[in-house]
Amino acid sequence: MSKNRIELVFLPIPFMGHIVSMTELAKHLMARDPRISITILILNFPSTPDVKARIQSLSTSLAGIHFIELPHLDLPSPDTAQSPEAMVSIFIEGNKPFVKNTIAQLFFNPETSDSKPSGLTGLIIDMACTAMIDVATELRIPSFIFFTCSACMLGLFLHLPALDTSINSDFKDSETELIIPSFKNSIPPQALPLALWCKNKDGFTWTVYHGCRFREAKGIIINTFAELEPFAVQSLSSNGSTPPVYPVGPLLDLQGLIQSEYDQTQFSSAKKWLDDQPTSSVVFLCFGSMGSFSAQQVKEIAAGLDRSGQRFLWSLRQPPQFGQVSRTEYTNFEEVLPEGFLDRTAKRGIVCGWVPQVDVLGHRAIGGFVSHCGWNSILESLWFGVPIAAWPLYGEQHINAFEMVRELGGLVVELRLDYRGGDDLVMAEEVDRAVRCLMDSDCEVRKKVKEIGENSRRVLMDGGSSFTSLGRFIADLINES
């Protein structure tokens, strides 16, 4: 193996969940091989203003990882991009010149005629950044996909082009369930991400595009582990047309490196309350950085918590302002909650805004988690052995919940798997029933999650499956250079 430094450039989607996962991958790689040096390029996405402040927090906390912000680029117009998938993909496509020029400035040696960047070993790109494969090809360096979702979901992406040609109708109108090689069970079309429901929409077109381009990469790194998704991981490994797959997870920000001093101040009162609660007695409700509900749905959740009699910590976010991606904080919870709710539940519950999810899930008082089933949230909950009540909202969360319930033998409590918002309400009695089941000490899900949680720690240790997979990736990376 070469004694020279191994220089890598990472390009995440400009949302904190993706940036954090990629940063954790960078930390694991650098800890594993001291020759590795990493530069992370940050796309300047206009509607996520909080990203810049949190990146500054990361850059001061992590020695050896360099963060470079790319120039500003306007988002595509609504006429050009009708879906979030299209908006992000077109935005990333437009950043290709910036990425290429930045890499050239960092790694090209102007004193040589060699057109290949000196010392650069590879480009690691996020799952929606497949347009950057073109940049890697032009620069004569290998490109690798970092897939932040599950192995099951990766299998769907890879199989989507074949599904597109074999099914003529929109998937939402399909009369039969879909067969995906990475799933043991057939999938009801309604479990697919909303972007895949209608084939004539640009969200579908861009998702198929990414699925096609995945096969051009030299390898695909996944934030999962073989013991969690054995069937899916095996199906990907046995497919000869798929690039090498490296399950290296769970990659989690357990140190809270993206938290600001303001975040900790905001969380201090909730933490003090948690410290006073019995072990495993509190249900935590949190729906991600982009999860929010209508005023009517908020009232149903509150009524369900009121009926359940359980202790709770509820992170309640306001729907985003027009043109923004991130949710905002309520200034007065009484305006959206049922009259008297805060007074009636004052001794057994807290309603608050943003909280550091990892810190909460790792607290001894937390006994259950009502979650949107984002993949990062699932991995964090499993790590701490906290059972989930599944309430998927958007993106790939419905298929994540389907996997947890059907594929993996009931790793979550079903709250509502088919929720799509709008006029569809999850009623108070459903919330009450799910919370009671979740907090039952004899809940079967609790026992399964504890076992998986122990596995999630072992796989990262020397000899564990993810440890071994990461070593294989480093070896293959060097061989490609």
Secondary structure, 3 states (H helix, E strand, C coil): CCCCCEEEEEECCCCHHHHHHHHHHHHHHHHHCCCEEEEEEEEECCCCCHHHHHHHHHHHHCCCEEEEEEEECCCCCCCCCCCHHHHHHHHHHHCHHHHHHHHHHHHCCCCCCCCCCCCEEEEEEECCCHHHHHHHHHHCCCEEEEECCCHHHHHHHHHHHHHHHHCCCCHHHCCCCECCCCCCCCECHHHCCHHHCCCCCHHHHHHHHHHHHHHHCCEEEECCCCCCCHHHHHHHHCCCCCCCEEECCCCCCCCCCCCCHHHHHHHHHHHHHHHCCCCCCEEEEECCCCCCCCHHHHHHHHHHHHHHCCEEEEECEECCCCCCCCCEECCCHHHCCCCCHHHHCCCCEEEECCCCHHHHHCCCCEEEEEECCCHHHHHHHHHCCCCEEECCCCCCHHHHHHHHHHHCCCCEEECCCCCCCCCCCCCHHHHHHHHHHHHCCCCHHHHHHHHHHHHHHHCCCCCCHHHHHHHHHHHHHHHHC
